[in-house]
Every structure is written in C-alpha cells, then in structure tokens.
C-alpha cells in the first residue's frame, strides 16, 4: 500500500491485495477509484460487485463495503478519498444534496483520465489549480451519473451554519462534543442540524467527528506512535475502543495498518 499526504480534503492511495483485503467498513468520504490489475471484488449495498482493469468504482459516504480478490492473482487499484464538502462546493448550487451514482462500477473515459492524472505520482502533491480541475470534473461526472437529482425537490441547507459546525468538529475531534454546543453554534435544533449536516456532508455529525479522530490515529500509527499511546492521545477510552472504530472505518485493524505502512516505507 502506498499513500499520498492528505491534501485539501483529498487522500490518494495505491494498493495491492491477494485474497482478503478489507472487512466490512464505511467512511465519511467518497471513495472514487479504478482497478489497474486483476479482479477487484466487494460487497456493497447488498450485492456482490466486481471491477476489472479500467473500470471506475464509486463508494458513497457512509455506505458499508468490504474487499477481496476475485482470483488468485490478487488485484491492484488506485483510489481517491474525497471529502463531500469538496464535491458540494464544486457543484456550485446545481444540487442541494450530494450526488449518488446509480451504478457502482462503470466505464467513464473522462473520469478515468482525471483519476489517472490525480494518482499518477503519489509522492508529489497535486498542483492547486490542477486539484481544483480534478474536483470539478469528479463533481460533474458524479452529477451526470445520478439521474435522480433532476427530479429532486430542493431542500434548504444553511451552508454557513453547517460550515461552522464542520470547522468546530474538526477542531475538537479528540474530545466529546455535546449536542448543545452544536445547537448554540448553528442556532438551530439538533434534529434539523443532523438532517442538514447529512445532506451537506453525507454523514452524521457524530460520524464526522469520529472519522476526524480516526484520521489522526491512522497518521500517528503510520509515523510509529505506539497503539496504546495513540488511543490515549486521541481521546479513545483504551486501545480496544480505538481498534473497534478503526476496523469499522477502514476495514483493517490498527496493527495491520501499521504493518502495511511500515512495509511501504521500507520499499
């Protein structure tokens, strides 16, 4: 597994797996990628799905999926994990909710070339102007693959309030955040807030908070911080608590993540 440094709400990876890859998990970003080699299989939205070289895959925020090889040769793929806020901003008001591609695996030459440009060199950051172009193209293609948005009734989102909530959750990811704090910040009740936040970011405030905590845990483990120390630093009750959430979010245990990233760094 090779990973880029996170950049402007985007994480890029390239990975090869033989046999079992990921246990069922979900994350609060779009996972948009393509298969480079082999047969890439995963269970998603109740169906077994396969991707072959050159095919696009889109996993939506908060949707449970797993991963395994379809043949003994394993599979190689590249993936972008894109924060929903980047997609929503790039849509520029053309839809009030996040796009949901009807097909999980499909062909799209324009999107494939965009992903290939984004993932071509994981060692280097993407130029800011190119990043804007990449996000805009991804948003356009997701919109094109979601015919339901053409009939969707417009639902109001207080974008400024949701941006304040997002920033607050990001800044306070290592502690317990109470509903009253978010209500005071957004000046709306907690239930309306939860519904608007999900439409804006594709997940609940709680899940968003937990994923920010787990992102920091993943980075700390990659940098060599011991697992128990990572759990304590990031506000988990203990290492087992962190491990349960880590596996549910990424489909890997913290120990396996440490071994994968250590092996990649040794290459």
Buried (B, 14 or more C-beta within 10 A) or exposed (E): BBBBEBEEBBBBBBBBBEEEBBBBBBBBBBBBBBBBEBBBBBBBEEEEBBBBBEBBBBBBBBBBBBBBBBEEEBBBBBBBBBBBBBBBBBBEEEBBBBBBBEEBBBEBEEBBEBBEBBBEEBEEBBEEEEBBBBBBBBBBBBBBBBEEBEEEEEEEBBBEBBBBBBEBBEEBBBEEBEBEBBBEBBEBEBEBBBBBBBBBBBBBBEBBBBBBBBBBBBBBBBEEBEBEEBBBEBBBEEBEEBBEBBBBBBBBBBEEBBEBBEEBEEE
